[in-house]
Amino acid sequence: GEPTPAGDVHDLARLLAGALAPVPAAAPAAGAEGLPLAALDAGGNAALAGALSADPSRRPGSCRALVEACRARLVPTAAAGVAAAPMAAPTAAALPAAAPRPASPAGARPAVVSPPRVPSQHRPTVSPSRRRGGPRPVDVALGVAAVLLLSLAGLWFWSQRASRSVSVTGEAPWTTVAEEGRLAARFASVLTVEATGEVPPLRCRLLGQTRRLDLVVRGTTVEAVQTLGPGQATRLAEAILPAACQAGDVLAVVASPSSIDLFVNGIRVLAAPWPMEALHSVLWQVPPGAASPGRVRLQKIGTLLFADDFMHGENDLGEWQARSGTWTVHALQNPIRSANPFSFLGQGDDALATAGYWFWRDYRLAFSAHPLPGTAFGAKLCWVSPELGYELLWSQPAAGPGQLSLRRVAGSSRQDLAQVELSFAPAQWYRLEVSQVAGVFHVRIDGSIVLSALDPAPLLGGAVGLWSRGGEGTVFDDVVVSPVEEVHFDFSRQSSRGVSLLRPVGPGASSGGAAAGEGFDVGGVVLENARVAVQLDGLPALSPGDGLELLARRRAGEELALRVHRGRDGWQARIVSRQVGQEAVLAEAPLGLPGAESRVSLHVLGGEAWGVVNGAMVVLASDVPVRGQGTVGLRLPAAGGVTRRSLEVCAEKPLTELENRVEMFTHEESMQSWSSPVQEWRPEPGGRWATYWHRSDFWQDLVAVLRVAALPSADAPEAVGLALRAPSAAGDAAASAGLALVIDPEAHRLQLVGLPQGPRELSLLKQRVQELALERRGGRVLARLNGQVVWNELLPDDLRGLCEIGRFGRGNTKEWAEAVTLRAGGVAVYPFKQAPVDWFPVTGVWEVTNRWQCDPRWSFYSGVQRGGVACNWNKVRHGENVTVEFFAGPKMDQNRGRKYEYAADINAVLCADGRDLVSGYSFLFGGWDDRGSQIVRGHEIVGENRRVAIPRDSTTHRRWFYIKLRKAGNRLSFWVDGTLVATYEDAKPLSGDRFGLWTWDNGIMVAQCRVSTDGPGLAAAPVASHLMAAPKTPYDKP
C-alpha cells in the first residue's frame, strides 16, 4: 500500500536527521491515495501544526503532508551532516514536475504524491538582508531540526501507544473511481452497477484512524480484510455470492458504529465487526485500466426517531403514504377538550400505509392497534417494495386459534421466519412492538415477547408500514420508530452460533484475577446508558481468582466493567474502568456468597455505574471517566462450571415519573384535584418543620428531587428538605419520619437523620445549594447534593417495603409543588393521553367520550353498561402488595334523573384472576344501590361503611372522587377522598395478581389511575389469558 501516519513519522524523522536523502516527488502510485493531503503553505506550517495537534483527526493527513513538504524541500532538511539551505520563497521551477507513473515491482514502495503548487498570496516573504551578528543558517536549520525531531519522537511514541496506524507494502495496484470524505458515524455508500458485460473486481476501502478495512468482490466471492500495520492483515469474513455482479445490481456498504456490512440488492451478504472507530474516507476502486463500474452515492444516516399520534387535521395523513386501501385520520366529535382525540383508520382487502426511507434500518417499530371484526392486521418493516421487506401479520379466523407470523419477502422468495398460535379479540386495543437489528427479531405484544427469530441474511432497511386486511378495518395510534435499545437471548433455547450480533471479545486486563474465557459483546446495540443482565448457574463453584465481567460503553480501548470475582478472602464486586490500556478500580465492596442460580446486572446512567446481584445493589461508582456510547458485553471465566442461561440488554432509563397531568385540563377549576400537582401534597401539622406528604404509596426504588434554586426567595431562610417514612404497623396511620435530608439554614449544614448508626452532617458554608435528592435504590439510601452523592448508606429495615415521600418547607404553592420531581419503580401511570392498550374491557362499552350531556366538549375514558356489569381488566400483573388510586365520577344520564338519583358503583378489584370479579377483593364506592361503601371478598362483605356513599344531588355533577385501595400483607385498606372507609385483615390472603375497574347498571368516568406494587410486579400478563367472557360479580348469587 500507501504510506501511513506511523510510517510518515519514521520517514520524516529520517529526513530531518539526514539519514534519508530527499526523494524527488513523483506522480501518485496506484494504491497511494489512502490518506488525503493536508493543505500546505510554503513552509509546510499547516502540516506541522496538524502533525503536532492535539486533535487526532488532524494528525494522519498532516503527518503525511509534512513528509511531502520535506521531500519537496518546503521545509529544511539536513543530509550527511550538511546543513540545509535556508528556506526561501519557492518558484515554479523549484517545484518538481510530475513524472510519468513508473511500473511498481512487487514489494516496491510506491511513490508519493507531489505537493500542490502554493498560491502566491500564501507564500512567505523573506527579507533580502540579515542583520550583522544574526544566527547562521546552519544554526537555524539545526535548531529547527532538533525541535521537530523531539516533537515527532513524542508523536511517534504516542501513535505507537494509543493509535497504531496502518502501513502495508507489497499489495496489488488499484485505481480509485470514487472517493467520499467527511463521513458520519452511520452511512451507506451505494454503488449502482451500470457497466455492460463482465464487471471487474471491486474493492471498497474504508479508512479509520488506526486501521483500514477492504471489502473485495471478485466474481462470486467477497471478503473483508482488516489491516492494522505491516504484516497485520486479517481476514474478518468471507462469503459466496449467489451470482456475479451485473448491470442493475446495487452494492451498498453500510457502516454503523460497531459493524460494516455489505448488501447486494438489499440483502446482506457479509458482516465485519468494527471497533467503534471513526471513519474518515471511503474509496471504491477497480484494477488499473478497468472502467468505472457505475455511479456511487453516499447517504449519511442519523439517529432515527419518528413518532405520530395523529394529532393533525382530519384526513391529513402527514408523513404517511397510502399504498393501497383507504386510509383516514379519524377524530372524536369534540377533539379540542380530549386527552386522545385522533386515530388512523385503514380499511380494505389489503390496506397498506407506509412512512420512511430506504435507509431506515436496525429499528424498533411500536404501535397501538384496535382491530375491528373480521380483520387481520400487522405491520411491514424494511419495506422497499411489495417484493422486498418483512411482514408481521396477526390473523384470527372465525373458528379456531389465531396466528401471529413473521415473514421475509425477497423477490419471489417468501420465507416464514417464525410463527405462533395466538388469538386476539376484535375491538380491543393491543400494543405491538417489533424490533430488528442485524437479523435478530423480537416481537412483543402488550410488553411480553411472543416471537423471536433470526434472519441470517437480513435486509438492508426501508420504510415502516401499517397493514390491515379485510373485515371492517383496523384503527392505529401512537406510532413510534426508534433505535433498537433492547435485545434478549435465551441460551437455554437457542445457540449463540450464527448470530452476527454476538461477537467474541478477548480477555481484559483485570485487577484481581484473569477474566479470560468465553466472552462476547452485543455489536448492534450501541448505548450510552445501558443495563446488561445475565442469569447464571454455578457461580459459587468458581475457584479463587476467577470471576465474571459485565461490560458497557465498549469502544476502541475503553470500557466500563462490573467484575464479580472470588478472592482469597471472599467474594467482591468492583466497578472498573479501562482506557487505552490503563485500568482503574472506581469502587469495590465485599459480596456475600452468590446463590447457585444468580442474576447479575451492570447499570450505567450518566456519570454513575452500579452493580446488582440478586436484586441488591452491591457497589456504586460516581463520576465514572468513561463516557459516551458503546456496546455492551460479557466475559466468563476460563474455568468451567458456570453456565449462562440468558442475557438481557436494554437502555438504562430514569425511573417512571409520577407526573401525569394533561395540559388540556390543568386550568379547569373542577379538575384541579387530579390535574394540579399542588393537590398531590397533604400538610401534616405538629412537626419540627413544616411538612407535606405525598398521597401516593411506593413499594420499590424511588427518587425525590427538590430543586432548591426554584423555590421562592422568601422561603430560603426556612428549613427545606426531603423525607421517607413507613406507615404504622396497622398500615393506615402515618408513622414518624424515618429518614430526613434537610438543610438547617441557621447552622449552614446539610443533615441526613434517622440512620441507625447516627446522623450525617456536611457543612454548606462554601457551597450554594441548587438541588437535593433522596433516593432508595436496591437496599441502599443515597443522598445527593447538587447531583453528587454525598452519602451512600444501608437502608433501614422499616423502609424496605411500603414507603411515603415527604418534603419540608413552609408553603403549598404551585412553585413548591413543581420544584419537586418524583420517580419510582413498580409504578404505572394512566392519564389516558394515549390509546388504552394496557386495558382489556370484557363487558360494557369502554371508550373516550363526554361526561356531561349539558357540555359535550369534555371527553374522558369511560365505561357504561345498563342492566349488567361493565368490567375492564388491566393487562399487567401486580405483586403481593399493591396500591391502586384513581379519580372517577358518574356519567351523566338525564334519562334516569337530573340530580344523579342513579349514581352508584364506582368499583375496583384487586388480587383477582383476570376472569371473575369474585376471585379477588372488590372495593365498592356506592355499592348495593349506593347504600354505602364495602370491601367484598368473593361474595362476602368483609367491611362496610354506610356513611360513605355517592351524594345523589347536584354537588356530584362536576365532582371527581379520589379512591385509594391498598393491600399490604394480609391487610386491606379503602379510602375515599382521604377518608378511611374500611379495613380488613384476611387470615388467608388471596393470591391473584390482576386488578380492574367495574360498575353495575351504570356509567363511570375515569380521569387518572395510578398503580404501585412490589416484587416483579407490573409485568404483562400473557396475551392468551385475556378472555372475552362476562365475569361473575359480587351481585351474582354464589
Helices and strands as residue ranges (DSSP letters): H 5-17, H 45-51, G 56-58, H 59-71, G 120-122, H 137-162, E 175-181, E 187-193, E 202-208, E 212-218, E 221-227, E 233-240, E 250-256, E 259-264, E 267-273, E 279-286, E 294-300, E 306-308, E 321-331, E 342-355, E 363-371, E 376-385, E 388-395, E 403-410, E 413-421, E 430-437, E 440-445, E 448-454, E 463-469, E 474-483, E 486-490, E 502-504, E 519-527, E 530-537, G 539-541, E 547-555, E 558-567, E 570-579, E 582-591, E 597-605, E 608-613, E 616-621, E 630-635, E 643-651, E 656-657, G 663-665, G 669-671, H 672-675, G 677-680, E 681-684, E 691-694, E 702-706, G 708-710, G 713-715, E 720-725, E 739-744, E 749-753, E 760-763, E 772-777, E 780-785, E 788-794, G 797-799, E 804-808, H 814-818, E 820-824, E 827-830, E 839-843, E 845-850, E 859-874, E 876-877, E 882-890, G 894-896, E 906-912, G 917-919, E 921-926, H 927-930, E 932-937, E 940-945, G 954-956, E 961-968, E 971-976, E 979-985, E 994-1013, E 1019-1020, G 1023-1025
